Amino acid sequence: MTTLDMTSVRHDFSEIANRVIFASERVCVRKNGKKAFAFVPIEDLELLEILEDKLDVDAAKVALKRGKFTDIETVAKKLGI
C-alpha cells in the first residue's frame, strides 16, 4: 500500500484516483505525520462491508444464545417512542 501526505494527495488527486480505480491500488493518506484515511477500490470497500455484516450477525447469534439482548419494545420504551 502506498502512503502519501495530504499535500501530495491535494495536488495529484486525479492521478491517485485513477491508480485506485484502474490499478486497484490502495493509498493511505497521512495528516500531520499520522495515517488518517485511505482510498481503496470499491471492491475492497464492498468486501469490508460484507465482512462487517457477517461479524454483526455472528455477534447477534452469540447474544441470542446467551440471552443477552433487549427486545425492540423495551428499547422503544426507553427511547420514549
C-alpha beads as a LAMMPS data file, in Angstrom:
LAMMPS data file: protein, C-alpha beads

81 atoms
80 bonds

1 atom types
1 bond types

-500.0 500.0 xlo xhi
-500.0 500.0 ylo yhi
-500.0 500.0 zlo zhi

Masses

1 110.0

Atoms # bond

1 1 1 0.000 0.000 0.000
2 1 1 1.249 3.426 -0.929
3 1 1 1.316 6.099 1.791
4 1 1 1.181 9.780 0.854
5 1 1 0.862 13.022 2.749
6 1 1 -2.212 15.207 2.446
7 1 1 -0.406 17.821 0.338
8 1 1 0.576 15.257 -2.288
9 1 1 -2.988 13.988 -2.452
10 1 1 -4.334 17.507 -2.868
11 1 1 -2.008 18.190 -5.786
12 1 1 -2.321 14.814 -7.518
13 1 1 -5.872 13.772 -6.698
14 1 1 -6.886 12.767 -10.236
15 1 1 -3.767 10.661 -10.747
16 1 1 -4.226 8.960 -7.365
17 1 1 -7.912 8.327 -8.046
18 1 1 -7.024 6.696 -11.360
19 1 1 -4.453 4.455 -9.663
20 1 1 -7.104 3.341 -7.183
21 1 1 -9.787 2.862 -9.836
22 1 1 -7.801 1.273 -12.633
23 1 1 -4.845 -0.402 -10.882
24 1 1 -6.735 -1.379 -7.698
25 1 1 -4.059 0.372 -5.655
26 1 1 -4.705 1.163 -2.011
27 1 1 -3.494 4.576 -0.890
28 1 1 -3.109 5.585 2.737
29 1 1 -3.140 9.318 3.463
30 1 1 -1.196 10.899 6.320
31 1 1 -2.186 14.100 8.071
32 1 1 0.359 15.664 10.403
33 1 1 2.528 12.575 10.007
34 1 1 -0.190 10.145 11.139
35 1 1 -2.223 7.779 8.991
36 1 1 -5.654 9.397 8.693
37 1 1 -7.648 7.610 5.988
38 1 1 -7.311 5.534 2.851
39 1 1 -8.528 5.400 -0.697
40 1 1 -9.443 1.849 -1.675
41 1 1 -11.058 0.292 -4.728
42 1 1 -14.833 -0.048 -4.411
43 1 1 -14.449 -3.847 -4.472
44 1 1 -12.359 -3.643 -1.295
45 1 1 -14.984 -1.474 0.388
46 1 1 -17.761 -3.862 -0.599
47 1 1 -15.777 -6.788 0.817
48 1 1 -15.186 -4.898 4.075
49 1 1 -18.912 -4.222 4.362
50 1 1 -19.717 -7.910 3.803
51 1 1 -17.206 -8.895 6.489
52 1 1 -18.614 -6.283 8.874
53 1 1 -22.156 -7.557 8.305
54 1 1 -21.023 -11.134 8.965
55 1 1 -19.344 -10.104 12.212
56 1 1 -22.529 -8.293 13.283
57 1 1 -24.668 -11.361 12.520
58 1 1 -22.248 -13.659 14.358
59 1 1 -22.267 -11.343 17.401
60 1 1 -26.067 -11.202 17.350
61 1 1 -26.285 -15.006 17.235
62 1 1 -23.966 -15.285 20.251
63 1 1 -26.012 -12.689 22.152
64 1 1 -29.240 -14.535 21.365
65 1 1 -27.776 -17.844 22.559
66 1 1 -26.655 -16.216 25.804
67 1 1 -29.933 -14.383 26.229
68 1 1 -28.073 -11.069 26.288
69 1 1 -30.279 -8.870 24.199
70 1 1 -33.002 -6.286 24.606
71 1 1 -36.253 -6.651 22.701
72 1 1 -37.475 -3.841 20.478
73 1 1 -40.388 -2.921 22.735
74 1 1 -38.039 -2.285 25.672
75 1 1 -35.741 -0.177 23.505
76 1 1 -38.667 1.847 22.183
77 1 1 -39.956 2.419 25.729
78 1 1 -36.527 3.589 26.930
79 1 1 -36.343 5.990 23.980
80 1 1 -39.875 7.216 24.584
81 1 1 -41.154 6.215 21.171

Bonds

1 1 1 2
2 1 2 3
3 1 3 4
4 1 4 5
5 1 5 6
6 1 6 7
7 1 7 8
8 1 8 9
9 1 9 10
10 1 10 11
11 1 11 12
12 1 12 13
13 1 13 14
14 1 14 15
15 1 15 16
16 1 16 17
17 1 17 18
18 1 18 19
19 1 19 20
20 1 20 21
21 1 21 22
22 1 22 23
23 1 23 24
24 1 24 25
25 1 25 26
26 1 26 27
27 1 27 28
28 1 28 29
29 1 29 30
30 1 30 31
31 1 31 32
32 1 32 33
33 1 33 34
34 1 34 35
35 1 35 36
36 1 36 37
37 1 37 38
38 1 38 39
39 1 39 40
40 1 40 41
41 1 41 42
42 1 42 43
43 1 43 44
44 1 44 45
45 1 45 46
46 1 46 47
47 1 47 48
48 1 48 49
49 1 49 50
50 1 50 51
51 1 51 52
52 1 52 53
53 1 53 54
54 1 54 55
55 1 55 56
56 1 56 57
57 1 57 58
58 1 58 59
59 1 59 60
60 1 60 61
61 1 61 62
62 1 62 63
63 1 63 64
64 1 64 65
65 1 65 66
66 1 66 67
67 1 67 68
68 1 68 69
69 1 69 70
70 1 70 71
71 1 71 72
72 1 72 73
73 1 73 74
74 1 74 75
75 1 75 76
76 1 76 77
77 1 77 78
78 1 78 79
79 1 79 80
80 1 80 81
